Amino acid sequence: MNIDFKKLPSSQITQRDIANHLGIRQATVSRALSGHPDISEKTKRLILKTAETIGYKIENNDAARRLIARRHGNAPQNNVIALLIPGTLVQSPYYAKIIDGILSSLVPYGYILAISNQVTNKAAEINLLKIINRGLVDGVILIPNKDSEFINVLMKNQFSGNPLITIIMKDETESSLNIIADEENAAYIAARHLLELGHRHFLMFHLWGGTFHEHRRLSVIRALREYGLDPDKYFHKYQMPWNWMNPTMLMKQKSELHPQQISDAEEFANFIKNNPHITAIIALNDTCAIFARNSLENIGIKVPNDVSIVGHDDTEAMSDESGQNMLTTIRMPLFEIGQLTAKKMIEQLESRIIENTVIILPTELIIRSSTSNTRTK
């Protein structure tokens, strides 16, 4: 039966009418208007054109509206920004500060933040790519992973017309706006602080197989050389277990720890005991600084009387006997990174000008009581 669609109000024209007009299944029409990847671009274009021709109300279908926008070279506006962060740490104070900063700038402009919990890199990235390819998000914020090609995949999937902002770690691909903290200077001012207190032999933690903190190591070596100290003699590295970086471990009682975790703590403490010339420790984050203090004090080595410790991030408290935070640390501008990231995201969405520069925010040394003048050994 031929239907004169011009005589029908648009509210009465349905997807079934499009299907009947083209002689295809209604499910195909529905999937095409939803942007399903199984439907070819040719079929999608035909269905969209037919929908417009017979008067189907596209604006009532968000997915179809996005397809129409992309067909005319325009980016659909969803007011949704995606954030991809490591899942094991999503509830840590570190990421909470970043998220608070992002939300402080997004919410007043009517945007919402969709957080992808990166439990496993590949699974999270595949799911996020599906959402992006369907045009459901306006921009992406992520922490680049050296083992992941996610940024390159985004570019290949025609996301280059939308804002992509990477934070915390340097984007080696140089294909995004990269907002990071000045960690090179952070390690340098930590080392200078310890040198000014009279410390000479430094221990710096490192992680097995990782190069993320290499720039910090080089900054500490620079500070030592400025004092006329040979790094080969005065700079010491110690490979710490990965779980010392995880703040959730701090909530566990000793009875809850795995035997290997107890062994790791004892091994580190004995290393310091057997190398009494080491009087200063530069930690990778506040959590491992606290683990180091606890491990040392279990065998009677006191902080800061025997060993000074500097943390990194200013997100966790090392409590003294009165309950006050005693941890000297580097304050990372986490809230500010989140806030600036959201502002830059909105700017790019409004201007449609995509940036791929690097913005470096300053760090700050917060001096408390976990560092003091060295005693003669």
Secondary structure, DSSP 8 states (H G I E B T S, - for coil): ----GGGS-GGG--HHHHHHHHTS-HHHHHHHHTT-TTS-HHHHHHHHHHHHHHT--GGG-HHHHHHHHHHTT------EEEEEEEGGGTTSHHHHHHHHHHHHHHGGGT-EEEEEEESSHHHHHHHHHHHHHTT--SEEEE---TT--HHHHHHHTT-TTS-EEEESS--TT--SEEEEE-HHHHHHHHHHHHHHTT---EEEEE-TT--TTHHHHHHHHHHHHHTT--HHHHEEEEE--GGGG-GGGGGS-GGGS-HHHHHHHHHHHHHHHH-TT--EEE-SSHHHHHHHHHHHHTTT--TTTT-EEE-SBS-S--B-TTS-B--BEEE--HHHHHHHHHHHHHHHHHH------EEEE--EEE--SS-------
